[in-house]
Amino acid sequence: MGSIMREPLYKVGEEIILVSKNWPAYNGEYVVEVVHKDGDITPKTPPTIIDTDGGYSYYLGFNVPDNSYTHWCEQSLRKKHKPSDDSFEDMMNKLKIGETV
């Protein structure tokens, strides 16, 4: 019985933050360029099959020097939240009256 594929957490063009334990020198802000699902074949030479244990991987527009970790797993990425236009006092007041900040 097959599992239902969920939507990817990140979309092409979305700004994200890379937080890698294995390659911390590359941690920072990037834009998702390509989303691959489990079983996709990459366009690099030699082609490789994406193995994400049923999830997605994301190409961020760069390769590390030895060409490994070209695609990053969801666990290494974080949403980049847009900054608020509210002042600290405005946010505190919204919290006090129960509004969404």
N, C-alpha and C positions, 0 to 999 in steps of 0.2 A: 504494500500500500504506500503510495507516494505522499510526500508531505506537500503542503501548500506553500508556495514561495511567497514570502512577505515582501513588502516594498523595501528598497534600500533606505538606510538612515540618512544618507546624504545624496544630493542631486548634482549633476553636472552644472558648473558655474557657481556652486555654493562655496562661500568662504568657510574654512575650517581651521582647526588648530591641530597640528601633528604633535603627539606626545609619545615618543618612542623610547622604550627602555633599552633596546638593542642599538639604536642609532641616535643617541641624544643630540649629537651635533647638528642634526637636521630638524630638530624640534622648532616649530614656529608656525606662522600663518601662511596658508596656501589656498588655492582655488582648485576644486575637484575638476579634472579635465575629462576623465573617463571612468565609468562605473562598470565593473565586470562581475558577473554572477558565477557561482560555482560551476566549473566545467567549461567556461569560455577558454578560447585559445588566444594568447597574446600575439600581437603583430611583430614581436621582436624576433631576432634570429639567434639561436634556434627558437622556434615557437615553443611556448610552455603552456601547459594546462593549468588554469587557475584552480586551486584546491583551497576552499574556504570553509569546509565543513558545513556546506549548505547555505552560507551567507554571501556577502559581497566583498569585493576588494576595490580599491580606489587608486587611480593613477593621478599623481599630483604635479606632473610636468617635469620631473627630474629623476635621475637614477643615481644611486650611491656608487662610489668608484668601482666596486667589483661587480656591478650590475645586478646585485641581489636586492631584495626588498623594493623592487620597482613599483609594485602595487602594495598598498598598505591596507591592513585589515581594519575593521570597524573599531576594534578595541584600542587601536592606536590613535584614533581621531576623536575630536571633541567639537561640538557646535560652537561657533563663534557668535556670541550674542551681540546684538546691536546696542550701543550705548544709549542710556536714557537721557531725555532732555530735561528730566526733573532734577531739581536740586535735592540734596540730602534731606532737607526739611520737608519738601513736598512728598518724598517717598515715605518718610516717617508719618506724616499726616495721613497718607493713604492707607498705611498699615493700621493706624489707630482706628480708622473708620471702616476697615475691612475691604477696601478696594484692591484690585489686582495691580501690583506694581510692575 
